[in-house]
Amino acid sequence: MQYIDYGEGGGPEVLRLATAPTPAAGPGEVLIRIAFAGINRPDCGQRIGRYPPPPGASPILGLEVSGSIHAVGEGVEEWQVGDAVCALVPGGGYAEYCTAPAAHCLPVPAGCTLAQAAALPEALFTVWDNLFERARLQPGETLLVHGASGGVGSTAVQLASRKGVRVIALAGSAAKAEACREWGADAVIQYHDEDFVAATHALTEGRGADVILDMLAGPTLARNLDALALDGRIALIAFMAGAQSTIDVVPILRKRATITGSTLRPCSLAHKARLAEALRREVWPLLERGECLPRIDRVFPLADAAAAHHHFESLRHVGKLVLDCQTA
Ligand SMILES: NC(=O)c1ccc[n+]([C@@H]2O[C@H](COP(=O)([O-])OP(=O)(O)OC[C@H]3O[C@@H](n4cnc5c(N)ncnc54)[C@H](OP(=O)(O)O)[C@@H]3O)[C@@H](O)[C@H]2O)c1
């Protein structure tokens, strides 16, 4: 099969089409003929050598795919050859074929294109795990979303607003702000133009946000504590603004704050299978009604993965980028 190799690692230009043996489905796995693969920020981290795949995972880039089941491994009964699925994978997505644990596959929702389906798993598993489970986000609460125009952020905005949460989105441009409003954000703060802490307090009668999705950390973590309501929760999923934060702990005590963190890729097979079940129950009915579908900013042929990473790292995208894996 053809796949995207990143050689010794480096900038987007290291991404090249190469050939490797097609993997085989092991026990409990399926082999997927990939239609599209979603692009995620951890792919860039892996490309530059800062985010190695966990033990046992494919060394090929790519954490989410859509396509059709090409073969099933021993013990797999819930999927048949030919079924259209999307899947969370621990690696291997930038290719024509990849294996996936059967329990991490979900059916392509009716009315969802295969390109959109490839953009579902990574963001949905992350948002469900961090906001709805770890941070216990409830209807009627206020959620503040950093990076709201990106893959994870846009999913958080759409899903939370459909679940009766009041959503305040942070956006870096007018075009991104407009997209956040279309996805259901109740208010958008263009954080380059106004102070997001003051704006959050102004929008919540001084209460602050009940839950904050923080993918920046660094100096932003202290500011998020300032923007947090009493009994508030901060869900940390990344540290795009820096891994080191200096914070005053007093507001954590005074606000009875909870700071949670997690990273999806190394979570156990069982944990991800449980998340897949929760998504099927809680989110798939929305997707089947045409709600919460991802916005695809651009589709790139697999062979143009370098251009796709270039575009992704320019931060101009709104929503998700995907690779068309059958055009290699
Ligand atoms: N913990 C987990 O399990 C998990 C799972 C998936 C993803 N993640 C992480 O979550 C983060 C978001 O992922 P994503 O796929 O949504 O990425 P994305 O599509 O690139 O979106 C990130 C958005 O954040 C905003 N941003 C603000 N400051 C930034 C900075 N210093 N660098 C980059 N972006 C900045 C940008 O929007 P504006 O221009 O509007 O500010 C950007 O569009 C990534 O760091 C990713 O690795 C974590």
The ligand as an SDF file (V2000), in Angstrom:
LIG
                    3D

 48 52  0  0  0  0  0  0  0  0999 V2000
   -5.4420   15.7670   25.0050 N   0  0  0  0  0  0  0  0  0  0  0  0
   -5.9480   15.1370   23.9700 C   0  0  0  0  0  0  0  0  0  0  0  0
   -6.3740   13.9970   24.0660 O   0  0  0  0  0  0  0  0  0  0  0  0
   -6.0130   15.8380   22.6470 C   0  0  0  0  0  0  0  0  0  0  0  0
   -6.7250   15.2700   21.5900 C   0  0  0  0  0  0  0  0  0  0  0  0
   -6.7990   15.9610   20.3830 C   0  0  0  0  0  0  0  0  0  0  0  0
   -6.1430   17.1840   20.2370 C   0  0  0  0  0  0  0  0  0  0  0  0
   -5.4290   17.6690   21.2840 N   0  0  0  0  0  0  0  0  0  0  0  0
   -4.7300   18.9550   21.1670 C   0  0  0  0  0  0  0  0  0  0  0  0
   -5.6760   19.9880   21.1750 O   0  0  0  0  0  0  0  0  0  0  0  0
   -5.1500   21.0870   20.4440 C   0  0  0  0  0  0  0  0  0  0  0  0
   -6.1720   21.5420   19.4200 C   0  0  0  0  0  0  0  0  0  0  0  0
   -6.2580   20.5570   18.4090 O   0  0  0  0  0  0  0  0  0  0  0  0
   -7.0110   20.8800   17.0540 P   0  0  0  0  0  0  0  0  0  0  0  0
   -6.9470   19.6590   16.2240 O   0  0  0  0  0  0  0  0  0  0  0  0
   -8.3260   21.4930   17.3400 O   0  0  0  0  0  0  0  0  0  0  0  0
   -6.0280   21.9930   16.4280 O   0  0  0  0  0  0  0  0  0  0  0  0
   -6.3790   23.1360   15.4270 P   0  0  0  0  0  0  0  0  0  0  0  0
   -7.4310   22.7040   14.4740 O   0  0  0  0  0  0  0  0  0  0  0  0
   -5.1020   23.6520   14.8830 O   0  0  0  0  0  0  0  0  0  0  0  0
   -7.0250   24.2980   16.3370 O   0  0  0  0  0  0  0  0  0  0  0  0
   -6.2930   24.9900   17.2920 C   0  0  0  0  0  0  0  0  0  0  0  0
   -6.7480   26.4330   17.2940 C   0  0  0  0  0  0  0  0  0  0  0  0
   -6.2220   27.0460   18.4710 O   0  0  0  0  0  0  0  0  0  0  0  0
   -5.9980   28.4190   18.2240 C   0  0  0  0  0  0  0  0  0  0  0  0
   -4.7140   28.7950   18.7970 N   0  0  0  0  0  0  0  0  0  0  0  0
   -4.5420   29.7550   19.7180 C   0  0  0  0  0  0  0  0  0  0  0  0
   -3.2630   29.8350   20.0680 N   0  0  0  0  0  0  0  0  0  0  0  0
   -2.5900   28.9330   19.3550 C   0  0  0  0  0  0  0  0  0  0  0  0
   -1.2310   28.5520   19.2920 C   0  0  0  0  0  0  0  0  0  0  0  0
   -0.2880   29.1120   20.0510 N   0  0  0  0  0  0  0  0  0  0  0  0
   -0.8820   27.5640   18.4260 N   0  0  0  0  0  0  0  0  0  0  0  0
   -1.8040   26.9590   17.6580 C   0  0  0  0  0  0  0  0  0  0  0  0
   -3.1480   27.2870   17.6970 N   0  0  0  0  0  0  0  0  0  0  0  0
   -3.5130   28.2640   18.5310 C   0  0  0  0  0  0  0  0  0  0  0  0
   -6.0960   28.6380   16.7170 C   0  0  0  0  0  0  0  0  0  0  0  0
   -7.3050   29.3440   16.4660 O   0  0  0  0  0  0  0  0  0  0  0  0
   -7.3570   30.9500   16.5850 P   0  0  0  0  0  0  0  0  0  0  0  0
   -6.5230   31.4830   15.4850 O   0  0  0  0  0  0  0  0  0  0  0  0
   -8.7920   31.2670   16.4590 O   0  0  0  0  0  0  0  0  0  0  0  0
   -6.8060   31.2710   17.9400 O   0  0  0  0  0  0  0  0  0  0  0  0
   -6.2220   27.2370   16.1340 C   0  0  0  0  0  0  0  0  0  0  0  0
   -7.0950   27.1830   15.0470 O   0  0  0  0  0  0  0  0  0  0  0  0
   -3.8390   20.6270   19.8220 C   0  0  0  0  0  0  0  0  0  0  0  0
   -2.7560   21.0840   20.5990 O   0  0  0  0  0  0  0  0  0  0  0  0
   -3.9320   19.1240   19.8970 C   0  0  0  0  0  0  0  0  0  0  0  0
   -2.6720   18.5050   19.9650 O   0  0  0  0  0  0  0  0  0  0  0  0
   -5.3570   17.0370   22.4690 C   0  0  0  0  0  0  0  0  0  0  0  0
  1  2  1  0
  2  3  2  0
  2  4  1  0
  4  5  1  0
  4 48  2  0
  5  6  2  0
  6  7  1  0
  7  8  2  0
  8  9  1  0
  8 48  1  0
  9 10  1  0
  9 46  1  0
 10 11  1  0
 11 12  1  0
 11 44  1  0
 12 13  1  0
 13 14  1  0
 14 15  2  0
 14 16  1  0
 14 17  1  0
 17 18  1  0
 18 19  2  0
 18 20  1  0
 18 21  1  0
 21 22  1  0
 22 23  1  0
 23 24  1  0
 23 42  1  0
 24 25  1  0
 25 26  1  0
 25 36  1  0
 26 27  1  0
 26 35  1  0
 27 28  2  0
 28 29  1  0
 29 30  1  0
 29 35  2  0
 30 31  1  0
 30 32  2  0
 32 33  1  0
 33 34  2  0
 34 35  1  0
 36 37  1  0
 36 42  1  0
 37 38  1  0
 38 39  2  0
 38 40  1  0
 38 41  1  0
 42 43  1  0
 44 45  1  0
 44 46  1  0
 46 47  1  0
M  CHG  2   8   1  16  -1
M  END
$$$$
